[in-house]
């Protein structure tokens, strides 16, 4: 809080925060380990922003990190991209895979959503 100096929120990042940027209602933090963390929107909001900024109907996406399945699923709803998601949570991957199959039947679109779970 700017008026009181009280901390209102915090979140962990991989490494030391090295750079900050605010855009489209999101906070982007870069770290000394070369990671980017985006805060401020859930998977649906982030997917909408990515799809809009990409300006391509067809293409490829590699989704990595925490909640990769959720972001991949949301991207699949908005694009016709071939999406590869590296999801470590088998349950999340299974839920997103089932949702993706339903989307494919409804849209009759040609795209694939692949998941690889880590051992």
Backbone bond lengths (Angstrom), bond angles and torsions (degrees), N, CA, C in turn:
res aa  C-N    CA-C-N  psi(-1)  N-CA   C-N-CA  omega(-1)  CA-C   N-CA-C  phi
1 X - - - 1.445 - - 1.525 107.69 -
2 X 1.307 116.39 121.05 1.462 120.33 -176.58 1.526 112.22 -63.82
3 X 1.317 116.65 -32.10 1.459 119.77 -177.88 1.523 112.61 -74.53
4 X 1.329 116.31 -38.13 1.465 119.61 -174.43 1.525 114.00 -105.88
5 X 1.336 116.85 -17.67 1.456 119.96 -175.95 1.516 112.97 79.90
6 X 1.324 116.86 3.80 1.461 121.66 -178.99 1.527 110.47 -75.68
7 X 1.344 115.06 135.74 1.460 120.47 176.77 1.522 108.96 -71.23
8 X 1.334 117.37 128.37 1.454 121.83 -178.19 1.522 113.23 -102.98
9 X 1.323 116.91 -23.06 1.460 120.19 -173.98 1.514 109.24 -162.11
10 X 1.340 115.64 151.73 1.453 120.83 171.69 1.521 108.37 -153.98
11 X 1.313 115.91 158.55 1.466 121.24 178.24 1.519 108.11 -150.92
12 X 1.325 116.78 146.94 1.464 119.55 179.17 1.523 111.76 -75.48
13 X 1.325 116.60 149.48 1.460 122.82 173.52 1.519 108.20 -132.14
14 X 1.321 116.41 158.04 1.455 122.27 -179.89 1.527 108.58 -84.15
15 X 1.326 116.84 96.64 1.456 121.96 -178.04 1.514 111.07 109.61
16 X 1.320 114.64 -163.91 1.466 120.96 177.31 1.515 109.37 -97.49
17 X 1.328 117.04 133.29 1.463 120.65 178.46 1.521 108.73 -61.05
18 X 1.335 116.41 125.38 1.457 121.18 -177.78 1.524 112.22 -112.68
19 X 1.326 117.11 -27.37 1.451 120.70 -178.88 1.510 110.79 -149.27
20 X 1.326 116.09 148.10 1.460 122.25 179.75 1.525 109.24 -129.32
21 X 1.325 115.97 142.27 1.463 120.80 174.26 1.526 107.49 -146.52
22 X 1.311 116.18 146.86 1.459 121.86 176.83 1.520 107.24 -121.45
23 X 1.348 116.06 126.72 1.459 121.25 179.43 1.515 109.63 -154.30
24 X 1.326 116.07 137.89 1.465 122.00 176.21 1.520 112.97 49.89
25 X 1.308 117.47 41.09 1.449 121.24 177.16 1.516 114.63 76.51
26 X 1.319 117.65 12.41 1.456 121.54 -179.03 1.526 110.37 -121.67
27 X 1.314 114.25 150.48 1.458 121.71 172.90 1.522 107.01 -105.09
28 X 1.324 116.75 124.67 1.457 121.97 178.32 1.519 107.34 -110.24
29 X 1.345 115.97 126.53 1.459 121.95 -179.02 1.523 108.19 -119.74
30 X 1.328 116.57 124.34 1.466 120.29 172.82 1.523 107.33 -100.86
31 X 1.331 115.96 148.63 1.456 119.51 -177.75 1.525 111.26 -119.01
32 X 1.316 114.60 168.07 1.464 120.39 178.72 1.528 112.25 -67.85
33 X 1.327 118.15 -10.42 1.461 122.10 177.26 1.528 111.53 -95.15
34 X 1.339 116.72 5.75 1.455 120.47 178.69 1.517 114.57 82.69
35 X 1.315 117.41 12.34 1.469 121.75 179.95 1.523 110.29 -90.12
36 X 1.327 115.30 150.57 1.460 121.95 172.05 1.519 107.84 -117.23
37 X 1.305 116.22 132.59 1.459 122.45 176.65 1.524 107.18 -120.96
38 X 1.344 116.53 133.89 1.455 121.34 -179.69 1.523 107.92 -117.94
39 X 1.317 116.13 127.61 1.462 122.21 -178.68 1.525 109.35 -123.43
40 X 1.322 115.88 149.78 1.452 119.25 171.22 1.513 115.24 124.41
41 X 1.303 117.61 -17.90 1.458 120.76 178.60 1.512 108.54 -141.01
42 X 1.297 115.85 150.46 1.458 120.05 174.46 1.521 109.80 -75.53
43 X 1.316 116.57 -173.47 1.456 121.41 -177.77 1.531 111.33 -59.89
44 X 1.324 117.80 -38.69 1.462 120.57 -178.71 1.526 111.32 -64.21
45 X 1.321 116.48 -45.23 1.464 119.89 179.39 1.511 112.38 -66.45
46 X 1.322 116.28 -40.54 1.458 120.52 179.21 1.522 110.48 -66.41
47 X 1.332 117.85 -42.64 1.462 121.20 179.11 1.522 111.08 -62.69
48 X 1.322 116.89 -41.12 1.465 120.35 178.58 1.521 110.75 -61.49
49 X 1.334 116.59 -42.79 1.461 120.55 179.58 1.530 111.42 -66.63
50 X 1.328 117.19 -41.78 1.470 120.98 179.24 1.523 110.23 -63.42
51 X 1.329 116.99 -47.61 1.464 120.86 -178.82 1.530 110.98 -61.55
52 X 1.319 116.62 -40.85 1.460 120.69 179.59 1.528 110.98 -67.22
53 X 1.322 117.06 -45.79 1.460 121.23 -178.09 1.523 112.38 -68.54
54 X 1.344 117.90 -29.91 1.460 120.97 -177.71 1.527 111.67 -70.49
55 X 1.310 117.16 -34.39 1.466 123.38 177.56 1.527 113.81 57.12
56 X 1.317 117.21 30.75 1.463 121.69 174.73 1.528 108.62 -132.29
57 X 1.327 115.92 138.37 1.462 119.86 -179.76 1.520 111.17 -80.60
58 X 1.315 116.71 -35.88 1.464 120.90 -177.94 1.511 109.64 -123.87
59 X 1.328 114.24 144.55 1.459 119.10 179.71 1.511 110.29 169.52
60 X 1.314 116.30 -155.09 1.460 122.75 -176.18 1.520 109.44 -129.49
61 X 1.329 115.36 149.39 1.460 120.67 176.24 1.522 108.58 -140.89
62 X 1.311 115.51 137.63 1.458 123.08 173.11 1.513 106.25 -114.30
63 X 1.330 116.78 119.64 1.457 121.63 -176.75 1.520 108.38 -114.46
64 X 1.324 116.09 119.70 1.461 122.40 -176.99 1.519 110.04 -124.66
65 X 1.312 116.15 158.43 1.453 120.75 171.77 1.510 113.43 100.40
66 X 1.322 113.24 -173.34 1.461 120.69 -177.55 1.525 110.43 -59.28
67 X 1.319 116.06 135.19 1.464 122.87 178.98 1.521 113.49 61.08
68 X 1.329 116.38 34.46 1.464 120.74 178.76 1.526 111.53 -59.09
69 X 1.328 117.17 -38.26 1.471 120.61 -178.40 1.522 111.17 -62.80
70 X 1.312 117.30 -42.37 1.467 120.29 -178.96 1.525 111.12 -64.11
71 X 1.330 117.17 -43.85 1.459 120.06 179.33 1.525 110.43 -67.46
72 X 1.324 117.59 -41.41 1.465 120.73 178.47 1.524 110.90 -60.12
73 X 1.320 116.59 -43.30 1.458 120.61 179.16 1.534 110.86 -62.38
74 X 1.314 116.63 -44.64 1.468 120.09 179.92 1.522 111.12 -65.51
75 X 1.326 118.05 -37.58 1.467 120.65 175.69 1.526 110.58 -64.14
76 X 1.328 116.23 -39.29 1.459 120.68 179.89 1.525 111.85 -63.10
77 X 1.318 117.29 -31.21 1.465 120.57 178.26 1.520 112.00 -70.69
78 X 1.323 117.28 -24.54 1.462 121.55 -172.34 1.528 114.56 -107.76
79 X 1.323 117.51 -11.67 1.464 120.38 -173.84 1.519 110.25 -136.26
80 X 1.309 115.33 175.79 1.460 122.42 172.00 1.523 108.99 -114.61
81 X 1.308 116.89 34.49 1.460 122.09 -176.41 1.521 111.44 -80.43
82 X 1.322 115.54 153.11 1.450 122.13 166.37 1.521 104.88 -81.81
83 X 1.321 117.74 118.50 1.465 121.56 -172.42 1.519 110.12 -117.20
84 X 1.317 115.90 127.38 1.463 122.15 174.47 1.519 106.98 -112.84
85 X 1.333 116.73 121.56 1.461 120.82 -179.66 1.516 109.35 -117.41
86 X 1.293 116.18 130.41 1.466 122.43 177.41 1.528 107.15 -98.41
87 X 1.322 115.66 91.00 1.469 121.63 -175.14 1.526 109.75 -107.90
88 X 1.317 116.92 124.79 1.463 120.99 -178.60 1.528 113.15 -83.97
89 X 1.314 118.00 -15.84 1.463 122.31 -178.61 1.532 109.10 -97.45
90 X 1.325 116.42 108.01 1.471 121.17 -176.80 1.525 111.96 -58.61
91 X 1.319 118.12 -37.30 1.462 121.11 179.75 1.527 111.12 -64.65
92 X 1.330 116.41 -45.05 1.470 120.27 177.50 1.523 110.56 -62.09
93 X 1.324 116.31 -41.67 1.463 120.46 179.49 1.524 110.81 -62.65
94 X 1.329 117.54 -43.16 1.463 121.24 -179.91 1.521 111.52 -64.00
95 X 1.326 117.41 -41.37 1.466 121.00 179.37 1.527 110.49 -64.31
96 X 1.312 116.87 -45.03 1.457 120.39 -179.34 1.528 110.83 -67.65
97 X 1.320 117.17 -38.11 1.457 121.04 178.88 1.536 110.17 -62.21
98 X 1.326 117.57 -43.73 1.466 121.48 178.32 1.527 110.76 -63.28
99 X 1.314 116.35 -42.15 1.462 120.08 177.72 1.512 112.13 -64.25
100 X 1.324 116.29 -38.51 1.464 120.77 179.77 1.521 111.24 -65.43
101 X 1.323 116.60 -38.81 1.468 120.10 178.23 1.528 110.56 -63.74
102 X 1.321 117.34 -40.24 1.460 121.35 177.30 1.520 110.51 -63.79
103 X 1.318 117.07 -42.68 1.465 121.04 178.53 1.525 111.02 -61.11
104 X 1.319 116.59 -42.55 1.467 120.84 -178.49 1.530 110.71 -61.82
105 X 1.331 117.03 -40.45 1.464 120.04 179.10 1.531 111.38 -67.53
106 X 1.307 117.60 -40.17 1.468 121.22 -178.17 1.523 111.83 -69.70
107 X 1.324 116.47 -44.01 1.462 120.37 -175.33 1.519 113.25 -87.49
108 X 1.315 116.08 -18.89 1.459 121.58 -174.93 1.521 110.17 53.98
109 X 1.304 115.97 34.96 1.460 122.19 -179.85 1.522 109.17 -90.41
110 X 1.314 115.19 157.43 1.459 120.58 176.73 1.519 107.93 -101.32
111 X 1.294 115.98 102.02 1.459 122.17 174.97 1.504 108.04 -160.29
112 X 1.296 115.25 162.67 1.454 120.16 179.99 1.513 109.26 -131.39
113 X 1.304 114.56 149.04 1.454 120.94 176.30 1.522 106.25 -125.96
114 X 1.312 117.21 112.71 1.463 122.05 -176.39 1.522 109.60 -109.65
115 X 1.315 115.50 144.70 1.455 120.17 176.99 1.518 108.96 -129.58
116 X 1.298 115.54 140.71 1.452 121.32 173.31 1.510 106.16 -126.39
117 X 1.305 115.92 124.98 1.456 119.38 176.99 1.510 108.75 -96.13
118 X 1.317 115.59 143.08 1.461 121.01 179.97 1.516 109.88 -85.83
119 X 1.307 116.60 144.74 1.474 121.52 178.13 1.512 111.03 -77.23
